[in-house]
Amino acid sequence: MPLTLASRIYVAGHHGLVGSAIVRALQRQGHTGLVLRTHHELDLTNQAEVRRFFDSERPEAVILAAARVGGIHANNSRPALFIRDNLLIQDNVIDASHRSGVGKFVFLGSSCVYPKLSPQPIKEEYLLTGPLEPTNEWYAIAKIAGLKMCQAYRREFGFNAISLMPTNLYGPGDNFDLQNSHVLPALIRRFHEAKVRGAKSVTVWGTGTPRREFLHVDDLADAVLYLLHSYDAEPMVNIGWGQDVTIRELAELVLSAIGYSGRLIFDSTKPDGTPRKLLDVSRLSDLGWQPRIPLKSGIEQTYAWFKEHSDDARL
Ligand SMILES: NC(=O)c1ccc[n+]([C@@H]2O[C@H](COP(=O)([O-])OP(=O)(O)OC[C@H]3O[C@@H](n4cnc5c(N)ncnc54)[C@H](OP(=O)(O)O)[C@@H]3O)[C@@H](O)[C@H]2O)c1
């Protein structure tokens, strides 16, 4: 049955970067049947709690944006936690959704599911064609299991699950905790603090030459809702901006958004990571969706949010 503005849609992880953007987008569209639970109210690693929740709430559609997420340091130092929590969350939520008759399920993976040395840009069919990036393979293996579980449930039970693979995301609600954050929020926080301290320079790890792709989370939310309503097939879909920038270009955009005039130093004794990571977004373009928020204005808007939320941002 097609979804209506009154349909009961459960957004799991609605306090996170992605989940909060999806809720904003659903509310903008006029959806009134949102079903939401915080981590504190419902621990998705607990199978009995998850089954009880689905039995009582009976959502018609589910968007799974809850996951244990973090940067290289967090992934590397807590491998057991990352693989355990993500496997449990997705296993519990996918299975309970199928059992309770959910009509549409959206699984969110990540570009880290692709082999470390994938040809660029990365097409969906490169999945499982080579070794993963070792620093986040725990997370990536869990995500691969999740998207395969969606495909398996579709084949065996006709469960209408789709899997979307977003590139690096950023925007309001991001995690600015330096131990756990991704590169863009970490740069915003570090450069902002350097400006406030009046530091003469800031140091960025690596040579600044690796290339990365970034998508504003409001664009991602728009793509998720577009595919929620229009895409019902097994093949997973990359979601990205379609172009990348060097880490140096990224750092310069952040410097300019913050208005910090100190020197930018690249510490080339520190590791660079993969030289390039860009998703091929032809499948998404062929389905009729395009992103709208350019990186420069997206970073400016995220910095404005960060300053306004110094009390409640994740620091
Ligand atoms: N951020 C990116 O750049 C990016 C890129 C590609 C894909 N994605 C995908 O998008 C999804 C969401 O990522 P995000 O960046 O929005 O992460 P996030 O900001 O850390 O949000 C994740 C949410 O999940 C919740 N959660 C974690 N464990 C839970 C549990 N056991 N039970 C219930 N809720 C739990 C968290 O609540 P607490 O904070 O209270 O624990 C948080 O609200 C993930 O699947 C991720 O792979 C993200």
The ligand as a Tripos MOL2 file, in Angstrom:
@<TRIPOS>MOLECULE
LIG
   48    52     1     0     0
SMALL
NO_CHARGES

@<TRIPOS>ATOM
      1 N1         27.5750   10.1770    9.4470 N.am      1 LIG1
      2 C1         27.9980    9.7880    8.2690 C.2       1 LIG1
      3 O1         28.8940   10.3900    7.6620 O.2       1 LIG1
      4 C2         27.3870    8.5860    7.6080 C.ar      1 LIG1
      5 C3         27.8340    8.2570    6.3430 C.ar      1 LIG1
      6 C4         27.3020    7.1410    5.7050 C.ar      1 LIG1
      7 C5         26.3240    6.4020    6.3380 C.ar      1 LIG1
      8 N2         25.8860    6.7440    7.5590 N.ar      1 LIG1
      9 C6         24.8810    5.8650    8.1720 C.3       1 LIG1
     10 O2         23.7670    6.5530    8.6990 O.3       1 LIG1
     11 C7         23.2970    5.8860    9.8690 C.3       1 LIG1
     12 C8         23.1760    6.8810   11.0080 C.3       1 LIG1
     13 O3         24.4350    7.5130   11.2100 O.3       1 LIG1
     14 P1         24.5750    8.9020   11.9830 P.3       1 LIG1
     15 O4         25.7760    9.5730   11.4240 O.co2     1 LIG1
     16 O5         23.2770    9.5920   12.0500 O.co2     1 LIG1
     17 O6         24.9730    8.3850   13.4400 O.3       1 LIG1
     18 P2         24.6830    9.0780   14.8500 P.3       1 LIG1
     19 O7         24.5920   10.5520   14.6830 O.co2     1 LIG1
     20 O8         25.6820    8.5270   15.8020 O.co2     1 LIG1
     21 O9         23.2370    8.5420   15.2010 O.3       1 LIG1
     22 C9         23.0110    7.1940   15.4870 C.3       1 LIG1
     23 C10        21.7930    7.1190   16.3800 C.3       1 LIG1
     24 O10        21.5810    5.7500   16.7050 O.3       1 LIG1
     25 C11        21.2910    5.6690   18.0890 C.3       1 LIG1
     26 N3         21.6570    4.3740   18.6390 N.ar      1 LIG1
     27 C12        22.8990    3.8260   18.7340 C.ar      1 LIG1
     28 N4         22.8360    2.6300   19.3350 N.ar      1 LIG1
     29 C13        21.5220    2.4230   19.6330 C.ar      1 LIG1
     30 C14        20.8170    1.3670   20.2760 C.ar      1 LIG1
     31 N5         21.4600    0.2860   20.7430 N.pl3     1 LIG1
     32 N6         19.4800    1.4940   20.4310 N.ar      1 LIG1
     33 C15        18.8210    2.5920   19.9810 C.ar      1 LIG1
     34 N7         19.4380    3.6180   19.3580 N.ar      1 LIG1
     35 C16        20.7730    3.5220   19.2010 C.ar      1 LIG1
     36 C17        22.1300    6.7550   18.7240 C.3       1 LIG1
     37 O11        21.6360    7.0910   19.9970 O.3       1 LIG1
     38 P3         22.6940    7.4880   21.1600 P.3       1 LIG1
     39 O12        23.5140    8.6110   20.5870 O.co2     1 LIG1
     40 O13        21.8250    7.8700   22.2800 O.co2     1 LIG1
     41 O14        23.5160    6.2690   21.3990 O.co2     1 LIG1
     42 C18        21.9550    7.8740   17.6970 C.3       1 LIG1
     43 O15        20.7990    8.6160   17.9330 O.3       1 LIG1
     44 C19        24.2690    4.7570   10.1420 C.3       1 LIG1
     45 O16        23.7430    3.5600    9.6610 O.3       1 LIG1
     46 C20        25.5000    5.1230    9.3410 C.3       1 LIG1
     47 O17        26.2040    4.0130    8.8750 O.3       1 LIG1
     48 C21        26.3840    7.8240    8.2230 C.ar      1 LIG1
@<TRIPOS>BOND
     1     1     2 1
     2     2     3 2
     3     2     4 1
     4     4     5 ar
     5     4    48 ar
     6     5     6 ar
     7     6     7 ar
     8     7     8 ar
     9     8     9 1
    10     8    48 ar
    11     9    10 1
    12     9    46 1
    13    10    11 1
    14    11    12 1
    15    11    44 1
    16    12    13 1
    17    13    14 1
    18    14    15 2
    19    14    16 1
    20    14    17 1
    21    17    18 1
    22    18    19 2
    23    18    20 1
    24    18    21 1
    25    21    22 1
    26    22    23 1
    27    23    24 1
    28    23    42 1
    29    24    25 1
    30    25    26 1
    31    25    36 1
    32    26    27 ar
    33    26    35 ar
    34    27    28 ar
    35    28    29 ar
    36    29    30 ar
    37    29    35 ar
    38    30    31 1
    39    30    32 ar
    40    32    33 ar
    41    33    34 ar
    42    34    35 ar
    43    36    37 1
    44    36    42 1
    45    37    38 1
    46    38    39 2
    47    38    40 1
    48    38    41 1
    49    42    43 1
    50    44    45 1
    51    44    46 1
    52    46    47 1
@<TRIPOS>SUBSTRUCTURE
     1 LIG1         1 GROUP 0 **** ****
